């Protein structure tokens, strides 16, 4: 794995340096040169940063260190997730993120389950929550970090929940929210896989006495798309969408905190 990352880093660096150093053939038009430029500096920097910190541990490192110990009388809950968690209460038009509640948002936009697994110790366990609510999987299906099978996603859920249980943290697994398409990765039909993963998540929770949080049925149309008017782009909920999700999350949290697990 380390060798593959090193080779990728070398390829990116060499490719960009070669592209900047090699002049375009005289016969090549300016428009063609621009269209076929093999190195986008902004994209190169983004990929370089991701290679340096693939799970993005830097995102919350300072905030985690500054978070005071939890109040035993007010159980802390960590929301682990991707952009759907990340934007909740942070992006204009998403409403508020559980004001007054001891809930900690640890979502990172674009992330997949293997990235969350790598930061689970830092961003969940080390915060000593009573419970963790995990909403993840849609970016795996979108292929954000490469082709991913359902079994690979399931294994990452297994690992996160086993870490949580070993540390006395109650587990809430949210269904993957509905989407008929991914605007950033057109050509993928996520509906069948989202339904398959949600069926697995529900059964996994039942088998292991975790709490299953069903956002999907409250947000989806019969065809698997997000209901109209409750999202920005058919994937990311807006204030109306989060207003549907919030009481469902509260109910699931209350159930988890009461359960022995």
C-alpha positions in Angstrom: 0.0 0.0 0.0 2.8 2.4 0.9 4.7 1.5 -2.3 1.5 2.2 -4.3 1.1 5.6 -2.7 4.7 6.4 -3.3 4.5 5.4 -6.9 1.3 7.5 -7.4 2.9 10.5 -5.7 6.0 10.1 -8.1 3.7 9.8 -11.1 1.7 12.9 -10.2 4.9 14.9 -9.6 6.7 13.6 -12.7 3.7 14.1 -14.9 3.1 17.6 -13.9 6.8 18.6 -14.1 7.1 17.0 -17.5 3.9 18.8 -18.7 5.3 22.2 -17.5 8.7 21.6 -18.9 7.8 20.2 -22.3 6.8 22.8 -25.0 3.8 22.0 -27.1 4.5 21.1 -30.8 4.5 24.1 -33.1 1.6 22.8 -35.0 -0.6 22.5 -32.0 -3.1 25.3 -31.6 -3.4 27.2 -28.3 -6.9 26.0 -27.8 -5.9 22.4 -28.2 -2.9 22.9 -25.8 -5.3 24.3 -23.2 -7.8 21.5 -23.7 -5.3 18.7 -23.5 -3.1 20.1 -20.7 -2.3 16.9 -18.6 -1.8 18.8 -15.3 -4.3 21.0 -13.5 -2.3 22.7 -10.8 -5.3 23.1 -8.4 -6.3 19.4 -8.9 -2.6 18.4 -8.5 -2.4 20.2 -5.2 -5.7 18.7 -4.0 -4.4 15.2 -4.8 -1.1 15.9 -3.2 -2.8 17.0 0.0 -5.0 13.9 0.0 -2.0 11.6 -0.4 -0.4 13.4 2.6 -3.4 12.9 4.8 -5.9 10.6 3.1 -8.4 10.3 6.0 -8.1 14.1 6.6 -7.1 13.7 10.3 -6.0 17.4 10.2 -9.6 18.6 9.7 -10.7 18.1 13.3 -7.4 17.5 15.1 -7.4 20.9 16.8 -11.1 20.9 17.6 -10.9 17.4 19.1 -8.0 18.5 21.3 -9.9 21.6 22.5 -13.2 19.8 23.2 -13.8 19.6 27.0 -14.6 16.2 28.7 -18.2 15.2 28.3 -20.7 16.0 31.1 -21.9 12.7 32.6 -25.4 14.2 33.0 -25.6 15.2 29.3 -24.4 12.3 27.2 -22.3 13.3 24.2 -23.1 12.0 20.8 -20.8 12.1 17.8 -22.2 12.3 14.3 -19.7 10.6 12.0 -20.3 11.0 8.3 -19.7 12.7 5.0 -21.0 15.9 3.4 -24.6 15.3 4.5 -23.4 15.4 8.1 -20.7 18.1 7.4 -23.1 20.7 5.9 -25.8 20.2 8.6 -26.1 23.6 10.3 -22.9 24.8 8.7 -24.1 25.6 5.1 -26.6 28.3 4.5 -30.0 26.9 3.9 -29.6 23.7 6.1 -31.1 25.0 9.3 -29.5 24.4 12.7 -27.6 21.4 14.0 -29.4 20.4 17.3 -28.9 23.7 19.2 -28.2 23.2 22.9 -27.6 19.5 22.5 -24.2 17.9 23.4 -23.9 16.6 19.8 -20.6 16.8 18.0 -20.5 17.1 14.2 -17.6 15.1 12.7 -18.7 14.9 9.0 -16.2 15.5 6.2 -17.5 16.2 2.7 -16.7 13.6 0.1 -15.5 10.9 2.5 -16.0 7.2 2.1 -16.2 4.5 4.8 -12.5 3.5 4.7 -11.5 7.1 5.4 -13.9 7.3 8.3 -12.6 4.1 9.7 -9.1 5.5 9.7 -10.1 8.6 11.7 -12.6 6.8 14.0 -10.2 6.6 16.9 -9.3 10.3 16.8 -12.7 11.8 15.9 -15.0 9.4 17.8 -13.4 7.3 20.5 -11.0 9.9 21.9 -14.0 12.2 22.4 -15.6 9.7 24.9 -19.1 9.9 23.6 -22.0 7.9 25.0 -23.1 7.1 21.4 -22.0 7.5 17.8 -24.4 8.0 14.9 -22.8 6.9 11.6 -24.2 8.1 8.3 -22.0 6.8 5.5 -21.8 4.8 2.3 -23.2 7.0 -0.5 -19.7 8.2 -1.5 -18.5 4.6 -1.6 -21.2 3.8 -4.1 -20.3 7.0 -6.1 -16.7 5.7 -6.3 -15.1 8.7 -4.6 -12.1 6.7 -3.6 -12.2 4.1 -6.3 -14.4 1.1 -7.2 -16.0 -0.4 -4.1 -18.1 -3.5 -3.6 -20.9 -3.7 -1.0 -18.9 -6.2 0.9 -16.0 -3.7 1.3 -18.5 -1.1 2.6 -20.0 -3.7 5.0 -16.6 -4.6 6.4 -15.8 -0.9 7.1 -19.1 -0.6 9.0 -18.2 -3.8 10.9 -14.8 -2.4 11.9 -16.2 0.9 13.1 -19.0 -0.6 15.1 -16.6 -3.2 16.7 -14.3 -0.4 17.7 -17.2 1.5 19.2 -18.5 -1.5 21.1 -15.0 -2.3 22.5 -14.9 1.2 23.9 -18.4 1.2 25.4 -19.9 3.5 22.8 -23.6 2.9 21.8 -24.1 2.5 18.0 -26.6 4.1 15.7 -26.3 3.2 12.0 -28.3 5.5 9.7 -29.6 4.3 6.4 -28.0 5.7 3.3 -30.1 8.6 2.2 -31.9 8.4 -1.2 -30.3 9.5 -4.5 -31.2 8.8 -8.1 -27.9 10.1 -9.5 -24.7 11.8 -8.3 -24.1 15.2 -9.9 -20.3 14.9 -9.5 -20.2 11.4 -11.0 -22.8 11.1 -13.8 -23.6 7.7 -15.3 -24.0 5.8 -12.0 -27.4 4.5 -10.9 -27.1 4.3 -7.1 -30.7 3.3 -6.4 -30.3 -0.5 -6.3 -27.1 -0.5 -4.3 -28.5 2.0 -1.8 -31.4 -0.2 -1.2 -29.2 -3.3 -0.9 -26.9 -1.6 1.6 -29.8 -0.3 3.7 -31.3 -3.8 3.8 -27.9 -5.1 5.1 -27.6 -2.2 7.6 -31.0 -3.0 9.0 -30.3 -6.7 9.4 -26.8 -6.0 10.8 -28.3 -3.7 13.5 -30.9 -6.3 14.4 -28.3 -9.0 14.7 -25.9 -7.0 16.8 -28.5 -5.0 18.9 -27.6 -1.7 17.4 -30.1 1.0 16.6 -31.1 1.4 12.9 -32.0 4.9 11.9 -34.3 4.9 8.8 -33.9 8.2 7.0 -34.5 6.6 3.7 -38.2 5.9 3.9 -38.9 9.4 5.1 -36.9 11.1 2.3 -37.4 8.8 -0.7 -39.9 8.6 -3.5 -41.0 5.2 -4.8 -38.4 5.3 -7.6 -35.5 5.8 -5.1 -35.0 9.5 -5.7 -35.1 12.2 -3.0 -38.5 13.7 -2.6 -38.8 17.1 -4.4 -38.1 20.3 -2.5 -36.1 18.8 0.4 -32.6 18.8 -1.1 -30.2 21.1 -3.0 -29.3 18.6 -5.7 -31.1 15.4 -5.1 -28.4 14.2 -2.8 -27.7 16.8 -0.1 -30.7 17.8 2.1 -31.7 21.4 2.6 -33.4 22.8 5.7 -36.6 21.0 4.9 -34.8 17.7 4.5 -32.9 18.1 7.7 -36.1 19.1 9.5 -37.4 15.6 8.6 -34.2 13.9 9.6 -33.7 15.7 13.0 -36.6 14.2 15.0 -35.7 10.7 13.6 -32.2 11.1 14.8 -33.3 12.3 18.2 -35.6 9.3 18.5 -32.8 6.9 17.5 -30.4 8.6 20.0 -32.8 8.3 22.8 -33.4 4.6 22.0 -29.6 3.9 21.9 -28.9 5.6 25.2 -31.6 3.5 26.9 -30.4 0.2 25.3 -27.8 -2.0 26.9 -26.2 -2.9 23.6 
